Amino acid sequence: MYTIKELQHIAEQFTLQGDIVSIERINKGYINRTYQVNTLSCHGNIHKYILQRINVNVFPDIDALMSNFLLTTEHLSRHLQMPGQHGRGTVQTLRPTKDGKLYFCDDSGYWRVMTYFDRVYSLDIPNSPEVFYHAGVSFGRFIKAMSTVDAAKIREVIPNFHNTRSRYNALEASIARDPVGRVGEVAPEIAFVRAHTDLFGRITDALESGRIPTRICHNDCNLNNILFDEQTHLPVAIIDLDTVMPSSPLYDFGDSMRIGTNTAKDDEKDLSLVSCDLGLYEQYARGYLEACGDILTEEELSLLPYASLVITSEDGIRFLMDHIDGDTYYQIDYPGQNLDRSRTQLKLLEDMEKKLPEIRRILQEIYDRLGLPGKAL
């Protein structure tokens, strides 16, 4: 915990307008520690900023992280100024330190300041089909906008972040170690995961062999990383850009579906409540492909039906591994929560498998309507 005096000293290292009048904690997000800084200018105007302490355990290469952030926001800002893009949103930007740096560092850690968005809200789950459609459009536009960035300048800040096979290998290593003696209680979950090893390489192998291109992706396409306007209820910005790096849009697409189509809580104990809502799936897929389908290759489109299955299996693996390891990565509110989270993901995967023919049909109908070349195999 930090005192207000300590936080004020840190915030004063950045180029803020006016004098700091208050600082308050924003209790959202599991990775970085975030605060809202309010200032008052000499003209009586109130300005708001985001002050954030970067978690170096997750992002050890601060220079790469901040370079990616700056390149991404500058590129998106230029994209929004292009003809036909007016009114399509805004971009979170960094405030430099008084000596022109992207972050401030002292004994308390690494800190940055970003713009604050006023009169907006976010959602953890879609509250209507229309909201999820617009989420698909937003993340699709993001992929399309980033397709013209100089990809060589964007660095990988978390190696193998969405390498599902690598995640599975890490799980097997944790099973072999069994550091806190929990392996015996999760035999059914381990058996289920092991029965799906053919799924784990579908996207990774296609990337590594060059069958699908590596693209610059968001890599954390939670619905709550989209900010909606309080009046129009339309998206105004995509946030949480720390994981922007080379990957595949199949992971982005699948992650949105994993979160947005689940009919239950992410730690649901009653697994009979867990299923994939195909109506929401269709809405998101339609918005996403209307926005970026024309840049996706035939091979990417053919693999798209498996995207949600792959990423759902990956999250099931990660939660199961953390439970076996003694809950060292994800925060928990009660003992066994990571196991509940894993079981929810694995149940969702099971339901997606059953509905795979319908998922293929939904996607193929969208491909045909938009004139896209892929076959939803």
Secondary structure, 3 states (H helix, E strand, C coil): CCCHHHHHHHHCCECCCCEEEEEEEECCCCCCEEEEEEEECCCCCEEEEEEEEECCCCCCCHHHHHHHHHHHHHHHHHHHCCCCCCCCCCCCCEECECCCCCCEEECCEEEEEEECCCCEECCCCCCCHHHHHHHHHHHHHHHHHHCCCCHHHCCCCCCCCCCHHHHHHHHHHHHHHCCCCCHHHHHHHHHHHHCCHHHHCHHHHHHHHCCCCCEEECCCCCHHHEEEECCCCCEEEECCCCCCEEECHHHHHHHHHHHHCECCCCCCCCHHHCCECHHHHHHHHHHHHHHHHHHCCHHHHHHHHHHHHHHHHHHHHHHHHHHHHCCCCCCCCCCCHHHHHHHHHHHHHHHHHHCHHHHHHHHHHHHHHHCCCCCCC
